[in-house]
Amino acid sequence: MAVTITRVTQDGELHEIAQLAEKIWQECFPGIISEEQIGYMVDKFQSYEAMRAQVDTQNYTYFAVRDDSDLCGYIGAKPEEDERYFLSKLYLRSDKRGRGIASQMLETVFGEALSNGKKRIYLTVNKHNRHAIEVYKAKGFVVADTAVTDIGEGFVMDDFIMEYAV
C-alpha cells in the first residue's frame, strides 16, 4: 500500500473528487441525515461547481488521496483570517478505513496549518456521526462548541465544532 496525498492543481482532478464525494456521502450519511438532505448537501457543498467556487473565491485547497493509484479520499481546507485553519472536508471511502490513511490525511492538514502560520484547526462534524467524532477525539480534537446552521431548502446542519491546537 503506497498512500499519496497531493495538492489538486488540475480541473480534471477536481471533477474526480466531486464524483468520489457523491459515492462517499451515499455510503457514509444514510441513517445520519435523510436521503434528500444528502443529495442537497452534495449539490451545494461537494459538487464540482461548489468545489470550483470554493477554490476560486474562498481560498480553499483540495488534496487527492490515493492508495497506489486508486483515488480513495479527499481533503478540502482553507486558512482563516485569524489564527485558525478550517478543515472543511476530510473523507475516505469505507473500504479504505482502518488502515491508517485518515491519520496520514490529518498529518497533511496539520502540516498545512503550520505552513500557513495557524495555531488551531477547527472543523464541523454532525453530532450523530459517532465514527468521525471518535476518530477526531482520538487524534486530539476537542468539542469546542455546537452549531445549528440553516443551509436552505428546510435543511439544517446540527454539528459539533471541534478544535485542535497545532
C-alpha positions as CSV (number, residue, x, y, z in Angstrom):
1,M,0.0,0.0,0.0
2,A,1.5,3.3,-1.1
3,V,-0.6,6.2,0.0
4,T,0.0,9.6,-1.6
5,I,-1.7,12.8,-0.7
6,T,-1.3,15.5,-3.4
7,R,-2.5,19.1,-3.8
8,V,-5.1,19.2,-6.6
9,T,-3.9,21.5,-9.4
10,Q,-5.9,20.2,-12.4
11,D,-9.5,20.8,-13.1
12,G,-9.9,17.1,-14.0
13,E,-8.8,16.1,-10.6
14,L,-11.5,18.3,-9.0
15,H,-14.1,16.6,-11.2
16,E,-12.8,13.2,-10.0
17,I,-13.0,14.3,-6.4
18,A,-16.6,15.5,-6.8
19,Q,-17.6,12.2,-8.3
20,L,-15.9,10.4,-5.3
21,A,-17.6,12.8,-2.9
22,E,-21.1,11.7,-4.1
23,K,-20.1,8.0,-3.6
24,I,-18.7,8.6,-0.1
25,W,-21.7,10.6,1.0
26,Q,-24.0,7.9,-0.1
27,E,-22.1,5.3,2.0
28,C,-21.5,7.5,5.0
29,F,-24.5,9.5,5.8
30,P,-27.7,7.3,5.4
31,G,-29.1,6.9,8.9
32,I,-27.5,10.2,10.0
33,I,-29.4,12.6,7.7
34,S,-32.1,12.0,5.1
35,E,-31.5,10.9,1.5
36,E,-33.0,14.3,0.5
37,Q,-30.5,16.2,2.6
38,I,-27.6,14.1,1.4
39,G,-28.5,15.0,-2.2
40,Y,-28.9,18.6,-1.3
41,M,-25.6,18.9,0.6
42,V,-23.7,17.0,-2.1
43,D,-25.0,19.5,-4.7
44,K,-24.4,22.5,-2.5
45,F,-21.0,21.7,-1.0
46,Q,-19.5,18.6,-2.6
47,S,-20.3,19.1,-6.3
48,Y,-17.6,20.1,-8.9
49,E,-19.3,23.5,-9.2
50,A,-19.2,24.1,-5.4
51,M,-15.6,23.0,-5.1
52,R,-14.5,25.1,-8.1
53,A,-16.2,28.1,-6.5
54,Q,-14.5,27.4,-3.1
55,V,-11.1,27.2,-4.8
56,D,-11.7,30.3,-6.9
57,T,-13.3,32.6,-4.4
58,Q,-12.8,31.3,-0.9
59,N,-9.1,30.3,-0.8
60,Y,-9.8,26.5,-0.5
61,T,-7.2,23.9,-1.2
62,Y,-8.1,20.4,-2.2
63,F,-5.9,17.3,-1.8
64,A,-6.4,14.0,-3.5
65,V,-5.8,10.8,-1.5
66,R,-4.7,7.8,-3.4
67,D,-3.9,4.2,-2.3
68,D,-1.5,3.2,-5.1
69,S,-3.2,4.9,-8.0
70,D,-6.8,4.4,-6.6
71,L,-8.5,7.7,-5.7
72,C,-10.0,6.9,-2.3
73,G,-10.3,10.1,-0.4
74,Y,-10.0,13.9,-0.3
75,I,-9.4,16.8,1.9
76,G,-10.7,20.4,1.5
77,A,-9.4,23.1,3.8
78,K,-8.5,26.8,4.0
79,P,-6.7,29.3,6.2
80,E,-8.9,31.8,8.0
81,E,-8.1,35.4,8.6
82,D,-7.4,34.8,12.3
83,E,-5.2,32.1,13.8
84,R,-7.3,29.2,12.6
85,Y,-7.2,26.7,9.8
86,F,-10.6,25.4,8.7
87,L,-10.8,21.6,7.9
88,S,-13.9,21.6,5.8
89,K,-13.7,18.2,4.2
90,L,-11.8,15.0,5.2
91,Y,-13.4,12.0,3.6
92,L,-12.2,8.4,2.9
93,R,-14.0,5.6,1.2
94,S,-15.3,3.0,3.7
95,D,-13.2,0.1,2.2
96,K,-10.0,2.1,3.0
97,R,-10.8,2.9,6.6
98,G,-8.9,1.3,9.5
99,R,-5.6,1.3,7.6
100,G,-4.1,4.5,9.0
101,I,-4.9,6.5,5.9
102,A,-7.1,9.0,7.8
103,S,-4.2,9.6,10.2
104,Q,-1.9,10.4,7.2
105,M,-4.6,12.8,5.9
106,L,-4.8,14.6,9.3
107,E,-1.0,14.8,9.3
108,T,-1.2,16.6,6.0
109,V,-3.8,19.0,7.4
110,F,-1.6,19.7,10.5
111,G,1.4,20.4,8.2
112,E,-0.7,22.8,6.0
113,A,-2.0,24.6,9.1
114,L,1.6,25.1,10.4
115,S,2.9,26.2,6.9
116,N,0.1,28.8,6.9
117,G,1.2,30.1,10.3
118,K,-2.0,28.9,12.0
119,K,-2.2,27.8,15.7
120,R,-5.6,26.0,15.7
121,I,-7.5,23.7,13.3
122,Y,-11.3,23.6,13.5
123,L,-14.0,21.6,11.8
124,T,-17.7,20.9,12.0
125,V,-19.0,17.3,12.3
126,N,-22.6,16.1,12.5
127,K,-23.5,15.4,16.1
128,H,-24.7,11.9,15.1
129,N,-21.6,10.9,13.1
130,R,-20.2,8.9,16.0
131,H,-17.4,7.3,14.0
132,A,-15.9,10.6,12.8
133,I,-16.2,12.1,16.3
134,E,-14.4,9.2,17.8
135,V,-11.6,9.5,15.2
136,Y,-11.1,13.2,15.7
137,K,-11.1,12.8,19.5
138,A,-8.5,10.0,19.3
139,K,-6.3,12.5,17.3
140,G,-6.6,15.2,20.0
141,F,-9.5,17.3,18.8
142,V,-11.9,18.5,21.4
143,V,-15.5,19.7,21.2
144,A,-15.4,23.5,21.5
145,D,-18.9,24.4,20.7
146,T,-22.1,23.4,18.9
147,A,-23.8,25.0,15.9
148,V,-27.2,24.5,14.1
149,T,-26.8,26.1,10.7
150,D,-29.7,26.7,8.2
151,I,-28.4,25.6,4.8
152,G,-31.6,26.3,2.9
153,E,-34.5,24.2,1.4
154,G,-35.6,23.5,5.0
155,F,-32.4,21.6,5.9
156,V,-30.0,22.3,8.8
157,M,-26.6,21.1,9.8
158,D,-26.6,20.1,13.5
159,D,-22.9,20.0,14.3
160,F,-20.2,19.9,16.9
161,I,-17.4,22.4,16.3
162,M,-14.2,20.6,17.1
163,E,-10.7,22.1,17.6
164,Y,-7.1,21.0,17.6
165,A,-4.1,23.1,18.8
166,V,-1.3,22.7,16.3
